[in-house]
Amino acid sequence: MADDYQLPSNGNGNGNGAALNGNNNGHHTESSMKPLLELYVKASGIDARRIGADIFCQEFWMELYALYEIGVARVEVKTVNVNSEAFKRNFLGAQPPILIEEDKQATYTDNREIEGRIFHLAKQYGVPLFEKDQLVEKCIEGLYRNFKLFLRAKTEFDKGKKEPSPIEATPPQIKTHCNRIVEQLNGIDQLLADRRTRYLVSDNMTEHDCELMPRLHHMRIVGQRLLGFDLPHKFTYLWNYVLTAYRTAAFIESCPADQDIILHYKEQLNLFYHQRESLQTPTKTHTIPSSVLDDLTRLGIAASN
């Protein structure tokens, strides 16, 4: 029904059977007393041993990783084939992400329930994971929804074409979708420029980063491959934030391969999927354009490891 997903030290996600047990020094509790949280995530549609590209699965994985990283919880992440009879039988139609806490004999299948349990643990151990910030919430609200509208309209316009058409050659409605996204990205860039913090709220990762980082990455990978769109290079602070994501363990460990991200959206859009793509060696784009990196270095703001 499920494969334990290996979290290797290099973050490439090869192998099976490992768990996050949190053996750091200075724990709040002894290892055996820490809650064991099992997160079931959707497997890749290409290789069931790999993680799939469900955005909520990655978001919750990042939040749980934050609890593991400071030693307040043991975490196991398991990939599941949602089409298997064993999965359907055991979870009665529920879809990943699914969180199980055996000590409490509790199964959380609703996203709000999962978020609530993680929130409770973070509050219990004083982890500032759910620090609220209305300005951040306003900046990032609706960004991914607007991107999905742009994605659907642009791929429909480009149907049957070998390559994505230039944005300038699209109808006004599609340009409006694109402009709305760029305006919102500009707002995030400005917020980061004003704050000069590593993450959105402070120098500590919060739920807002667990929400935005995967979505920005998906927008980048899908935008380049399917839309002829990229995050504007002039938004240097936004790109520095993307670079921060690529140097954040919680993001690295939970990030699916580029091929799995593309497949995820092609399936949603009912686009033809070439078999050759499924045969490609999985890759993860965790670098930024060299020209952008040069700008960050020149400004002295490049994210550190």
Phi and psi in degrees as a GROMACS rama.xvg file:
@    title "Ramachandran Plot"
@    xaxis  label "Phi"
@    yaxis  label "Psi"
@TYPE xy
-144.71  148.538  ALA-2
-109.326  129.868  ASP-3
-64.1339  131.398  ASP-4
-95.6089  121.216  TYR-5
-68.9867  133.283  GLN-6
-113.614  84.8801  LEU-7
-73.7975  165.002  PRO-8
-64.9277  -24.8157  SER-9
-90.887  -3.29282  ASN-10
75.4041  15.9811  GLY-11
-91.1203  -11.254  ASN-12
72.0619  44.3648  GLY-13
-109.229  134.297  ASN-14
108.303  173.189  GLY-15
-132.103  160.558  ASN-16
92.1256  7.29478  GLY-17
-102.085  163.529  ALA-18
-139.701  164.089  ALA-19
-95.8636  110.39  LEU-20
-106.766  -10.1877  ASN-21
64.754  65.1329  GLY-22
-97.3154  37.0898  ASN-23
-75.1899  159.038  ASN-24
-75.7938  156.8  ASN-25
75.2078  33.7738  GLY-26
-66.2819  153.363  HIS-27
-73.6387  -30.2588  HIS-28
-140.198  164.029  THR-29
-67.4131  153.327  GLU-30
-55.084  -42.312  SER-31
-68.056  -18.8203  SER-32
-93.2541  -11.4242  MET-33
-73.002  144.313  LYS-34
-63.8067  138.187  PRO-35
-97.1134  118.494  LEU-36
-114.07  123.572  LEU-37
-106.759  117.761  GLU-38
-104.896  120.318  LEU-39
-96.0903  121.162  TYR-40
-117.851  155.072  VAL-41
-68.2298  132.856  LYS-42
-77.1544  160.51  ALA-43
-60.4952  143.379  SER-44
-78.2034  -8.36086  GLY-45
-95.4745  -45.3981  ILE-46
-142.133  111.096  ASP-47
-63.3429  -11.7155  ALA-48
-81.0654  -13.2422  ARG-49
-100.106  158.725  ARG-50
-75.8198  145.314  ILE-51
-85.8935  -172.45  GLY-52
-108.865  27.0013  ALA-53
-66.1109  125.549  ASP-54
-67.4582  -36.23  ILE-55
-73.1913  -33.1079  PHE-56
-60.1034  -44.0555  CYS-57
-69.196  -38.7829  GLN-58
-59.4337  -48.0545  GLU-59
-70.8923  -33.9781  PHE-60
-60.784  -42.8739  TRP-61
-63.1043  -41.1213  MET-62
-64.7595  -43.8275  GLU-63
-65.4206  -35.9616  LEU-64
-62.1812  -36.2439  TYR-65
-62.4629  -37.3207  ALA-66
-70.9621  -41.4358  LEU-67
-63.0019  -42.2764  TYR-68
-61.061  -31.8695  GLU-69
-100.497  6.15994  ILE-70
85.4332  29.1295  GLY-71
-105.802  -4.61702  VAL-72
-152.928  152.092  ALA-73
-97.4029  136.545  ARG-74
-130.983  132.872  VAL-75
-122.427  131.454  GLU-76
-113.09  128.125  VAL-77
-127.099  131.738  LYS-78
-86.1567  141.988  THR-79
-132.007  141.169  VAL-80
-86.787  107.627  ASN-81
-68.5879  -14.1261  VAL-82
-92.8417  -4.13288  ASN-83
-75.8076  147.329  SER-84
-64.976  -35.691  GLU-85
-62.2524  -42.6219  ALA-86
-65.6487  -45.8088  PHE-87
-61.2525  -38.7676  LYS-88
-68.6453  -40.8873  ARG-89
-78.7526  -29.6181  ASN-90
-115.427  6.69086  PHE-91
49.2331  46.7363  LEU-92
89.6027  -7.06054  GLY-93
-68.1709  152.961  ALA-94
-117.857  145.599  GLN-95
-60.4954  151.839  PRO-96
-76.956  144.446  PRO-97
-130.244  134.198  ILE-98
-116.699  129.33  LEU-99
-119.765  133.666  ILE-100
-126.049  95.3033  GLU-101
-63.9854  -34.34  GLU-102
-57.5097  -33.3059  ASP-103
-99.2521  0.329612  LYS-104
51.6266  43.9714  GLN-105
-117.472  137.926  ALA-106
-124.016  123.884  THR-107
-109.321  116.299  TYR-108
-113.646  -10.3071  THR-109
-98.6959  137.475  ASP-110
-57.4573  -36.4585  ASN-111
-68.3309  -34.2079  ARG-112
-68.0811  -41.8073  GLU-113
-62.991  -47.7732  ILE-114
-59.766  -39.9589  GLU-115
-63.6033  -40.1549  GLY-116
-68.5338  -42.0621  ARG-117
-64.5443  -40.4053  ILE-118
-59.6356  -44.498  PHE-119
-61.1237  -43.828  HIS-120
-66.6576  -41.5703  LEU-121
-61.8126  -41.987  ALA-122
-67.2915  -41.0187  LYS-123
-59.5704  -38.4984  GLN-124
-103.754  10.7431  TYR-125
68.5294  32.4339  GLY-126
-90.4851  121.161  VAL-127
-78.2582  45.2085  PRO-128
-75.483  -28.1784  LEU-129
-112.312  36.2661  PHE-130
-67.9914  123.052  GLU-131
-84.0601  147.128  LYS-132
-151.29  106.81  ASP-133
-64.624  -33.8263  GLN-134
-66.3422  -41.985  LEU-135
-63.9787  -45.9585  VAL-136
-57.3042  -42.5615  GLU-137
-66.2789  -38.1033  LYS-138
-66.7997  -40.1287  CYS-139
-97.9885  -10.8542  ILE-140
-61.104  128.612  GLU-141
81.0048  -2.89428  GLY-142
-60.7002  -49.1385  LEU-143
-67.9729  -37.7595  TYR-144
-62.127  -42.9676  ARG-145
-64.2593  -36.9582  ASN-146
-65.0162  -40.1634  PHE-147
-64.1494  -36.778  LYS-148
-64.1545  -43.856  LEU-149
-62.6905  -44.2939  PHE-150
-59.9575  -47.4522  LEU-151
-65.8921  -43.7728  ARG-152
-67.5839  -41.9585  ALA-153
-70.4939  -42.073  LYS-154
-68.7693  -31.8829  THR-155
-66.6251  -41.8828  GLU-156
-64.5684  -36.1406  PHE-157
-89.5048  4.41255  ASP-158
-55.8942  129.932  LYS-159
90.0242  -8.2838  GLY-160
-91.3226  146.123  LYS-161
-73.1404  -32.2949  LYS-162
-129.607  150.709  GLU-163
-61.0761  138.4  PRO-164
-76.1723  153.407  SER-165
-60.1268  145.743  PRO-166
-57.4202  -36.5076  ILE-167
-63.4363  -21.6583  GLU-168
-94.0865  7.03377  ALA-169
-95.0895  161.31  THR-170
-62.5963  160.708  PRO-171
-54.9116  -37.1069  PRO-172
-62.8463  -40.7166  GLN-173
-69.4198  -39.9013  ILE-174
-61.0989  -37.5922  LYS-175
-63.5104  -43.4467  THR-176
-57.9929  -45.8873  HIS-177
-64.4704  -45.1625  CYS-178
-62.8222  -36.2292  ASN-179
-63.1185  -40.7439  ARG-180
-65.0572  -45.5875  ILE-181
-62.0496  -40.7242  VAL-182
-60.9601  -41.2254  GLU-183
-70.113  -39.3609  GLN-184
-62.5874  -36.5349  LEU-185
-62.2932  -39.637  ASN-186
-63.3245  -40.3145  GLY-187
-67.2666  -41.1355  ILE-188
-59.5267  -42.5506  ASP-189
-66.1634  -41.1353  GLN-190
-60.2975  -45.216  LEU-191
-66.8715  -36.0674  LEU-192
-65.6146  -39.534  ALA-193
-69.2395  -38.0368  ASP-194
-86.7861  -32.6977  ARG-195
54.9432  36.6916  ARG-196
-103.573  159.997  THR-197
-66.4147  -41.4529  ARG-198
-116.665  -175.436  TYR-199
-65.2841  -42.2692  LEU-200
-94.3465  -43.0127  VAL-201
-157.129  -159.085  SER-202
-85.566  4.29264  ASP-203
-111.127  140.782  ASN-204
-68.5565  136.777  MET-205
-125.369  179.61  THR-206
-57.3173  -30.6286  GLU-207
-63.1559  -37.3589  HIS-208
-71.5305  -37.7363  ASP-209
-64.0076  -25.8911  CYS-210
-82.2383  -47.5703  GLU-211
-79.4162  -40.9292  LEU-212
-57.7476  -49.532  MET-213
-61.8554  -37.5239  PRO-214
-69.3455  -40.6936  ARG-215
-62.1957  -40.6867  LEU-216
-65.3998  -44.0977  HIS-217
-60.9016  -43.4427  HIS-218
-59.6748  -38.9101  MET-219
-68.4435  -50.3584  ARG-220
-65.5096  -48.2183  ILE-221
-70.0328  -39.1785  VAL-222
-59.3269  -45.0205  GLY-223
-66.9207  -42.9728  GLN-224
-82.779  -35.7903  ARG-225
-111.499  -19.3025  LEU-226
-120.083  -12.756  LEU-227
66.71  34.1983  GLY-228
-127.702  144.942  PHE-229
-141.872  161.022  ASP-230
-60.9548  128.429  LEU-231
-56.2489  130.901  PRO-232
-66.0101  -20.7823  HIS-233
-71.6618  -15.8933  LYS-234
-84.7729  76.0679  PHE-235
-65.3856  -36.6711  THR-236
-73.5304  -31.9444  TYR-237
-64.9523  -44.3444  LEU-238
-64.8852  -35.1862  TRP-239
-64.0319  -34.7193  ASN-240
-66.6793  -41.0471  TYR-241
-61.1959  -42.7205  VAL-242
-62.545  -36.9576  LEU-243
-60.5383  -41.8548  THR-244
-58.3542  -44.2796  ALA-245
-70.0991  -7.88828  TYR-246
-117.566  14.6442  ARG-247
-104.881  121.888  THR-248
-56.1318  -42.3635  ALA-249
-59.7981  -37.7846  ALA-250
-73.8981  -46.5739  PHE-251
-57.1335  -47.485  ILE-252
-66.8521  -32.1076  GLU-253
-96.5554  -2.14223  SER-254
-81.2936  128.781  CYS-255
-76.8179  167.092  PRO-256
-70.1306  153.975  ALA-257
-53.899  -42.5191  ASP-258
-62.5982  -35.5017  GLN-259
-73.5323  -33.3831  ASP-260
-65.0509  -46.0234  ILE-261
-61.6166  -45.3227  ILE-262
-60.4467  -42.0605  LEU-263
-54.6101  -46.0254  HIS-264
-79.5825  -33.0768  TYR-265
-63.2177  -37.979  LYS-266
-65.4394  -42.1228  GLU-267
-62.7428  -35.1217  GLN-268
-93.9332  0.648111  LEU-269
56.5272  40.759  ASN-270
-91.3567  150.163  LEU-271
-65.1103  134.305  PHE-272
-113  117.36  TYR-273
-71.6495  134.009  HIS-274
-60.2174  -32.4461  GLN-275
-60.7863  -30.2458  ARG-276
-66.4506  -35.2432  GLU-277
-72.1691  -16.8102  SER-278
-93.5258  -4.92829  LEU-279
-68.7225  147.727  GLN-280
-65.1265  127.752  THR-281
-60.8283  135.783  PRO-282
-127.743  155.681  THR-283
-129.626  117.259  LYS-284
-80.2257  101.481  THR-285
-123.77  33.1646  HIS-286
-126.056  164.132  THR-287
-117.918  161.777  ILE-288
-54.2625  140.576  PRO-289
-60.9872  -35.5715  SER-290
-65.4196  -37.224  SER-291
-69.1345  -42.9194  VAL-292
-61.2495  -37.7931  LEU-293
-61.802  -41.0646  ASP-294
-63.9539  -42.5571  ASP-295
-63.3634  -41.4149  LEU-296
-65.7109  -41.9411  THR-297
-62.6055  -37.4943  ARG-298
-82.1063  -10.5961  LEU-299
73.0997  29.9949  GLY-300
-120.531  4.73148  ILE-301
-57.8489  132.471  ALA-302
-59.6181  137.338  ALA-303
-88.8689  161.949  SER-304
